[in-house]
């Protein structure tokens, strides 16, 4: 019989240090993201810095297809709730835009200036503002901490207005963190300040999915084992709670390049997100 335990929690959740040339990211995304923004701005199909709240980072960018949008995708960036912003990820709208959907990419206030529960509220406000601007079905996706935030919106305690929540057709959590309790054992918590109460109230794996929820948990085959476990965990639990779930481990992808498929209209990740 094999026994599994974790002795080094920091290493279990360390991505860049365990990927060859992992220090390339997130800077490796900046150039493609800027080029994508400039391209769509030149075509009159990008609206930048749309305000959705009072905090300085309460802004999102909206990227539009050539014709009337078939619906709205919201992509939520990662960075352990304490790093990054929307500007590094713009190019990942390319796949959904290429399939005729509008894509909103919000920034949000970062820990420790806010708690994760506060970020959840901010992201809900961003989604509601974007949803008021674009008709049709709503698809949510996010990477790592963003995967947590996307799946959190599909729970029965989501702060989303009910009319917006009913529009959600699909959620794709990419390398998502769905149980916050293990992060309490890491040095990350010196910034995140997660306590037991917040972990219980904000972990999608510990919450019930909304009725008729659909979620795909997508991870890379080269992920840290904790990210693979966290991905499989949510799909497993929510299947037992009545959600329609999928679990995909994409071969030859690690924690950073697992998102690259979103830039390609024909990639399986994009198709899973926007196709009915």
C-alpha positions as CSV (number, residue, x, y, z in Angstrom):
1,X,0.0,0.0,0.0
2,X,1.3,3.5,-0.9
3,X,0.8,6.3,1.5
4,X,0.8,9.9,0.4
5,X,1.7,12.9,2.6
6,X,3.1,16.4,2.1
7,X,6.0,17.6,4.2
8,X,7.0,20.7,2.2
9,X,3.9,22.7,1.5
10,X,5.7,25.6,0.0
11,X,7.4,23.3,-2.6
12,X,4.1,21.6,-3.3
13,X,2.6,24.9,-4.5
14,X,5.8,26.4,-6.1
15,X,5.4,26.5,-9.9
16,X,8.2,28.5,-11.4
17,X,10.9,26.9,-9.3
18,X,9.9,23.5,-10.6
19,X,9.6,24.3,-14.3
20,X,12.7,24.5,-16.5
21,X,13.3,28.3,-17.3
22,X,10.2,28.9,-15.2
23,X,11.4,32.4,-14.5
24,X,10.4,33.4,-18.0
25,X,6.8,33.8,-16.8
26,X,4.9,36.0,-16.5
27,X,7.1,38.3,-18.6
28,X,6.9,35.9,-21.5
29,X,3.2,36.8,-21.9
30,X,3.7,40.6,-21.9
31,X,4.8,41.0,-25.5
32,X,2.0,38.8,-27.1
33,X,-0.6,40.5,-24.9
34,X,0.5,44.0,-25.9
35,X,0.6,43.1,-29.6
36,X,-2.9,41.6,-29.4
37,X,-4.3,44.8,-27.7
38,X,-2.7,47.0,-30.3
39,X,-4.0,44.9,-33.1
40,X,-7.6,45.1,-31.9
41,X,-7.3,48.7,-30.9
42,X,-6.3,49.5,-34.5
43,X,-9.4,47.7,-35.7
44,X,-11.7,49.5,-33.3
45,X,-12.5,46.2,-31.5
46,X,-10.9,46.8,-28.1
47,X,-12.3,48.9,-25.2
48,X,-9.8,49.3,-22.5
49,X,-9.9,50.4,-18.8
50,X,-13.7,50.1,-18.3
51,X,-14.5,51.0,-14.7
52,X,-16.5,48.5,-12.7
53,X,-15.9,49.6,-9.1
54,X,-14.3,52.3,-6.9
55,X,-10.8,50.7,-6.3
56,X,-7.9,51.6,-8.6
57,X,-7.6,48.1,-10.1
58,X,-11.4,47.8,-10.7
59,X,-11.0,47.9,-14.5
60,X,-11.5,45.5,-17.3
61,X,-10.6,45.3,-21.0
62,X,-13.2,44.2,-23.5
63,X,-12.2,42.6,-26.8
64,X,-14.8,42.3,-29.6
65,X,-15.2,40.0,-32.6
66,X,-15.8,41.6,-36.1
67,X,-19.6,41.0,-36.0
68,X,-22.2,41.0,-33.2
69,X,-20.9,38.8,-30.3
70,X,-22.3,35.3,-29.9
71,X,-21.9,35.8,-26.2
72,X,-19.5,36.8,-23.5
73,X,-16.4,35.1,-22.1
74,X,-14.8,36.4,-18.9
75,X,-11.2,35.4,-18.3
76,X,-9.8,35.9,-14.7
77,X,-6.1,36.1,-14.3
78,X,-4.0,34.2,-11.7
79,X,-1.1,35.0,-9.6
80,X,-2.1,33.6,-6.2
81,X,-4.5,36.5,-5.6
82,X,-1.4,38.7,-5.0
83,X,0.3,39.3,-8.4
84,X,-0.3,40.2,-12.0
85,X,-3.1,42.1,-13.8
86,X,-5.1,41.8,-17.0
87,X,-2.4,43.4,-19.2
88,X,-0.3,40.2,-19.3
89,X,-3.1,38.0,-20.6
90,X,-4.8,39.9,-23.4
91,X,-3.7,37.5,-26.2
92,X,-5.6,34.7,-24.5
93,X,-8.8,36.3,-25.7
94,X,-7.8,35.5,-29.3
95,X,-9.4,32.0,-29.4
96,X,-12.8,33.1,-28.2
97,X,-12.8,36.3,-30.2
98,X,-11.9,34.2,-33.2
99,X,-15.0,32.1,-32.6
100,X,-17.2,35.1,-32.4
101,X,-17.4,35.9,-28.7
102,X,-16.6,39.1,-26.8
103,X,-14.0,38.6,-24.1
104,X,-13.7,40.7,-20.9
105,X,-10.5,40.6,-18.8
106,X,-10.7,42.2,-15.4
107,X,-8.0,43.2,-12.9
108,X,-8.8,43.2,-9.2
109,X,-7.4,44.4,-5.9
110,X,-4.5,42.2,-4.7
111,X,-3.8,40.7,-1.3
112,X,-2.9,41.8,1.3
113,X,-4.8,45.0,0.5
114,X,-7.9,42.9,0.4
115,X,-9.0,39.4,1.4
116,X,-9.8,36.7,-1.1
117,X,-13.5,37.0,-0.1
118,X,-13.3,40.7,-1.2
119,X,-11.7,39.7,-4.5
120,X,-14.7,37.4,-5.1
121,X,-17.0,40.3,-4.7
122,X,-14.9,42.5,-7.0
123,X,-14.8,39.8,-9.8
124,X,-18.6,39.4,-9.5
125,X,-19.0,43.1,-10.0
126,X,-16.8,43.0,-13.1
127,X,-18.7,40.1,-14.6
128,X,-22.0,41.9,-14.0
129,X,-20.8,45.1,-15.6
130,X,-19.5,43.2,-18.7
131,X,-22.6,41.1,-18.9
132,X,-24.7,44.3,-19.1
133,X,-22.7,45.3,-22.1
134,X,-22.8,42.0,-24.0
135,X,-25.9,39.9,-24.6
136,X,-26.1,36.1,-24.9
137,X,-24.6,33.2,-22.9
138,X,-21.8,33.7,-20.4
139,X,-18.7,31.6,-20.2
140,X,-16.2,32.0,-17.3
141,X,-12.6,30.8,-17.2
142,X,-9.5,31.6,-15.2
143,X,-6.0,30.4,-14.5
144,X,-4.8,29.2,-11.1
145,X,-6.2,31.7,-8.6
146,X,-8.4,32.8,-11.5
147,X,-9.7,29.3,-11.8
148,X,-10.7,29.5,-8.2
149,X,-12.5,32.8,-8.8
150,X,-14.3,31.5,-12.0
151,X,-15.6,28.3,-10.3
152,X,-16.6,30.3,-7.2
153,X,-19.0,32.2,-9.3
154,X,-20.9,28.9,-10.1
155,X,-21.7,28.1,-6.4
156,X,-24.9,28.6,-4.6
157,X,-23.3,31.4,-2.5
158,X,-21.9,33.3,-5.5
159,X,-22.3,37.1,-5.1
160,X,-23.4,37.3,-8.8
161,X,-26.9,38.6,-9.3
162,X,-29.2,35.8,-10.1
163,X,-30.1,37.0,-13.6
164,X,-26.4,37.0,-14.5
165,X,-25.7,33.7,-12.9
166,X,-28.5,32.1,-14.9
167,X,-26.7,33.1,-18.1
168,X,-23.6,31.0,-17.3
169,X,-23.3,28.2,-19.8
170,X,-19.8,26.9,-19.0
171,X,-17.0,27.4,-16.5
172,X,-13.5,26.2,-17.3
173,X,-11.1,26.3,-14.4
174,X,-7.5,26.0,-15.7
175,X,-5.1,24.7,-13.0
176,X,-7.6,26.0,-10.5
177,X,-7.2,26.1,-6.7
178,X,-10.5,24.8,-5.4
179,X,-9.7,24.0,-1.7
180,X,-8.0,26.9,0.1
181,X,-7.2,25.0,3.3
182,X,-3.8,23.6,2.1
183,X,-2.6,27.2,1.4
184,X,-2.9,28.0,5.1
185,X,0.2,25.8,5.5
186,X,2.4,27.8,3.1
187,X,4.4,31.0,3.3
188,X,1.9,32.4,0.8
189,X,-0.5,32.8,3.7
190,X,1.7,35.5,5.2
191,X,0.2,37.7,2.4
192,X,-3.2,35.9,1.9
193,X,-4.2,35.7,5.5
194,X,-6.6,32.9,4.8
195,X,-8.2,31.6,8.0
196,X,-10.4,28.5,8.6
197,X,-13.6,30.5,8.3
198,X,-12.6,32.0,4.9
199,X,-11.3,28.7,3.6
200,X,-14.6,27.1,4.4
201,X,-16.7,29.9,2.8
202,X,-14.6,30.6,-0.3
203,X,-13.4,27.1,-1.4
204,X,-15.5,25.9,-4.4
205,X,-14.8,22.3,-3.5
206,X,-16.5,22.8,-0.1
207,X,-19.5,24.6,-1.6
208,X,-22.5,23.5,-3.6
209,X,-22.7,24.2,-7.4
210,X,-25.6,26.1,-8.7
211,X,-28.4,24.1,-10.3
212,X,-27.5,23.0,-13.8
213,X,-23.9,24.1,-13.4
214,X,-21.4,22.9,-16.0
215,X,-17.7,23.0,-15.2
216,X,-14.5,21.6,-16.8
217,X,-11.4,21.3,-14.7
218,X,-8.4,21.6,-17.0
219,X,-4.8,21.0,-16.0
220,X,-1.4,20.3,-17.6
221,X,0.2,16.9,-17.4
222,X,3.4,18.5,-16.1
223,X,1.7,20.3,-13.2
224,X,2.7,20.0,-9.6
225,X,0.8,17.1,-8.1
226,X,-1.2,19.4,-5.8
227,X,-2.6,21.2,-8.8
228,X,-3.5,18.0,-10.5
229,X,-5.2,16.9,-7.2
230,X,-7.0,20.2,-6.8
231,X,-8.3,20.0,-10.4
232,X,-9.6,16.4,-10.0
233,X,-11.0,17.2,-6.6
234,X,-13.6,19.8,-7.8
235,X,-14.8,17.7,-10.7
236,X,-15.1,14.7,-8.5
237,X,-17.1,16.5,-5.7
238,X,-19.3,18.5,-8.0
239,X,-20.3,15.4,-10.0
240,X,-21.7,14.1,-6.8
241,X,-23.6,17.3,-6.2
242,X,-25.4,17.2,-9.6
243,X,-23.2,19.4,-11.8
244,X,-22.2,18.4,-15.3
245,X,-18.4,18.1,-15.0
246,X,-15.4,17.3,-17.1
247,X,-11.8,16.8,-16.1
248,X,-9.0,17.1,-18.6
249,X,-5.2,16.7,-18.2
250,X,-3.5,18.1,-21.3
251,X,-0.3,16.3,-22.1
252,X,3.1,18.1,-22.3
253,X,1.8,21.2,-20.6
254,X,3.0,22.8,-17.3
255,X,1.4,25.4,-15.1
256,X,2.2,28.3,-17.3
257,X,1.8,27.1,-20.9
258,X,-1.4,25.2,-20.1
259,X,-3.3,28.5,-20.9
260,X,-1.8,28.9,-24.4
261,X,-4.6,27.0,-26.1
262,X,-7.0,29.9,-25.3
263,X,-5.2,32.0,-27.9
264,X,-6.1,29.5,-30.7
265,X,-9.7,29.4,-32.0
266,X,-9.3,25.7,-32.9
267,X,-7.6,24.5,-29.8
268,X,-9.6,22.0,-27.6
269,X,-9.5,24.3,-24.6
270,X,-11.1,27.1,-26.6
271,X,-13.7,24.8,-28.0
272,X,-14.5,23.4,-24.6
273,X,-15.1,26.9,-23.3
274,X,-17.3,28.3,-26.0
275,X,-18.9,25.5,-27.9
276,X,-22.3,24.2,-26.8
